[in-house]
Structure formats: structure tokens, C-alpha cells
Amino acid sequence: MLRKTFFTSLALFAFAATAHAGNMFVYLVVDPATTAGAGVPLSNTLSVTSSRSGAGTWHLYAVDDQTNEFGIRSYNVALTGTVPAVNHRSPNDGAWDTATSDGPFAAGFNDLRSGSNVTPIVAGQGLSNLPAITGFGQSASDFVVKETAGGGGNIPASHSGVISGAWGIYADPGTSGLTSAAQGGTGQARNALFLAEGTYTGAAPTVSSASMVVWTNAGATTSNFAQSYVLNTNPFIPEPATLTLVGLAVVGFGGLVGRRRS
């Protein structure tokens, strides 16, 4: 009986640990080869807003890899180094409306949004936004899809001043796929969220701090602060040492099989 109780308790502990597994990842792509939206197809006529690429530039991304959360609601990210230009690029639909002029409505990261050339980089989804959007930092979508599904039956007919109306698919490598266990990922399929871009002088910038609020239910009615962060680490790219070890393991296994056959 005691043994059964022990293993039951152990199983419950493991379930609890799994239920709260995962990290928030915030990282930079430094000196990107192209803009974040270069060659990315339009999604419902909406695109990725990006204008920075090449030496002396950077792109900022975030990934919500937590297993019990439903995407980013707000963020506050600070960078090190000298970054003279900062362009805020997270999805923002400041005034969408319907064919029957039921709006305008706001959606995306429009609340307390920091301006150009300002750090830290801050924004949130407003309390009155229609709809509140889940999945930021987890999946790819666009405002037409989200507003049609969550706009109270209102189908969007026009958008005004949209920034990054589509998100989750970018030209930068290492912004989607299965998160790597070697980098602290859970192995889930995730799509990063493009937050900002800019320029730097001197040493390449890094992320010095990050704070985020995430949705805690699928209906986007409750939220809380994210707890666990990994900064300056791309969760989709295994460390070179890990790749080397995997290669050596494959070679060793092949040699072992060859010896057994002989």
C-alpha cells in the first residue's frame, strides 16, 4: 500500500511539473541577411512589416514555449549596447472596421506601445481590444483570421495603419519549428513573434532583461506573468556541441552494428 501511494504521489508530482514546463525565449538575430518579411507570402493580403537588414542591424524575437499558456499578452524587453534606431514591429491593428461600420476596433499590441527609437520595447493587448488574440509567440496567423473568428461576428472589411498584419512566418532562419531540448525547449512546434528591429553601433546588442504577461486560458479572459525566461538563446537551433555529439553517437552506433554483423 505504501509503495502504491509513493508511486501515485510521484506520478502526480511529475504531472504537476509537466503542467508548468517550458520557458519564454527572447533573442536577437544580429546582422540579418534580409528583412524579416523578405519573400514571405502575403496572408489574407497582410504582410510582415520590416525594413532592416545587413551589417549593423538586428531583429528581436520572442517565443512562448510554456506548455500551459496561450501566447503573449504583453512584453517589456530591454537591450544592451548602443541601438540608435529602434522600430517597433509587433502586430498592431489600430483601427479595423466592418463593411457596416460597426467599429473601429483595435487588435494586437496597441496598448502602452513604446515609440520609435525608444527602449525598453514595451506593448500590450488592450483590455477593450476586439478580439483579444491568443497564440502570439506560439503559432502563425493574421488579423483577418483572428478578427473574423473572435470579433463577435464582425467580419473585417478594412484596416488602418496595420503593422505586421501577418505573423509567425519570417525570412530569418531559426524562427519556427520544434523547440530544441538542448536549448531548454520542450520539443513543441512553435512560431516566434517578431517584436522589433533596429540598428546598432559598436558591439552587437543583447537582450538584458525581459518581462511578459501570457494568457492562461484559451478564451483569452485571464492572464498572468510568465515565470521562466531564457535570454539570448534561439530555441530552434541546437548548440554546435550538441550536433557534434549526435554525429559521434550515430557514427559509433554504426560501427557497433558493423562489428556485430561481422
Secondary structure in CASP SS format (residue, H / E / C, confidence):
PFRMAT SS
TARGET T0000
AUTHOR 0000-0000-0000
METHOD secondary structure of the structure
MODEL  1
M C 1.00
L H 1.00
R H 1.00
K H 1.00
T H 1.00
F H 1.00
F H 1.00
T H 1.00
S H 1.00
L H 1.00
A H 1.00
L H 1.00
F H 1.00
A H 1.00
F H 1.00
A H 1.00
A H 1.00
T H 1.00
A H 1.00
H C 1.00
A C 1.00
G C 1.00
N C 1.00
M E 1.00
F E 1.00
V E 1.00
Y E 1.00
L E 1.00
V E 1.00
V E 1.00
D C 1.00
P C 1.00
A C 1.00
T C 1.00
T C 1.00
A C 1.00
G C 1.00
A C 1.00
G C 1.00
V C 1.00
P C 1.00
L C 1.00
S E 1.00
N C 1.00
T C 1.00
L E 1.00
S C 1.00
V C 1.00
T C 1.00
S C 1.00
S C 1.00
R C 1.00
S C 1.00
G C 1.00
A C 1.00
G C 1.00
T E 1.00
W E 1.00
H E 1.00
L E 1.00
Y E 1.00
A E 1.00
V E 1.00
D E 1.00
D C 1.00
Q C 1.00
T C 1.00
N C 1.00
E C 1.00
F C 1.00
G C 1.00
I E 1.00
R E 1.00
S E 1.00
Y E 1.00
N E 1.00
V E 1.00
A E 1.00
L E 1.00
T C 1.00
G C 1.00
T E 1.00
V C 1.00
P C 1.00
A C 1.00
V E 1.00
N E 1.00
H E 1.00
R C 1.00
S C 1.00
P C 1.00
N E 1.00
D E 1.00
G E 1.00
A E 1.00
W E 1.00
D E 1.00
T E 1.00
A C 1.00
T C 1.00
S C 1.00
D C 1.00
G C 1.00
P C 1.00
F E 1.00
A E 1.00
A E 1.00
G E 1.00
F C 1.00
N C 1.00
D E 1.00
L C 1.00
R C 1.00
S C 1.00
G C 1.00
S C 1.00
N C 1.00
V C 1.00
T C 1.00
P C 1.00
I E 1.00
V E 1.00
A E 1.00
G E 1.00
Q C 1.00
G C 1.00
L C 1.00
S C 1.00
N C 1.00
L C 1.00
P C 1.00
A C 1.00
I C 1.00
T C 1.00
G C 1.00
F C 1.00
G C 1.00
Q C 1.00
S C 1.00
A C 1.00
S E 1.00
D E 1.00
F H 1.00
V H 1.00
V H 1.00
K H 1.00
E H 1.00
T H 1.00
A H 1.00
G H 1.00
G C 1.00
G C 1.00
G C 1.00
N C 1.00
I C 1.00
P E 1.00
A E 1.00
S E 1.00
H C 1.00
S C 1.00
G C 1.00
V C 1.00
I E 1.00
S C 1.00
G C 1.00
A E 1.00
W E 1.00
G C 1.00
I C 1.00
Y C 1.00
A C 1.00
D C 1.00
P C 1.00
G C 1.00
T C 1.00
S E 1.00
G E 1.00
L E 1.00
T C 1.00
S C 1.00
A H 1.00
A H 1.00
Q H 1.00
G C 1.00
G C 1.00
T C 1.00
G C 1.00
Q C 1.00
A E 1.00
R E 1.00
N E 1.00
A C 1.00
L E 1.00
F E 1.00
L E 1.00
A E 1.00
E E 1.00
G E 1.00
T E 1.00
Y C 1.00
T E 1.00
G C 1.00
A C 1.00
A C 1.00
P C 1.00
T C 1.00
V E 1.00
S E 1.00
S E 1.00
A E 1.00
S E 1.00
M E 1.00
V E 1.00
V E 1.00
W E 1.00
T C 1.00
N C 1.00
A C 1.00
G C 1.00
A C 1.00
T C 1.00
T C 1.00
S E 1.00
N E 1.00
F E 1.00
A C 1.00
Q C 1.00
S C 1.00
Y E 1.00
V E 1.00
L E 1.00
N C 1.00
T C 1.00
N C 1.00
P C 1.00
F C 1.00
I C 1.00
P C 1.00
E C 1.00
P H 1.00
A H 1.00
T H 1.00
L H 1.00
T H 1.00
L H 1.00
V H 1.00
G H 1.00
L H 1.00
A H 1.00
V H 1.00
V H 1.00
G H 1.00
F H 1.00
G H 1.00
G H 1.00
L H 1.00
V H 1.00
G H 1.00
R H 1.00
R H 1.00
R H 1.00
S C 1.00
END
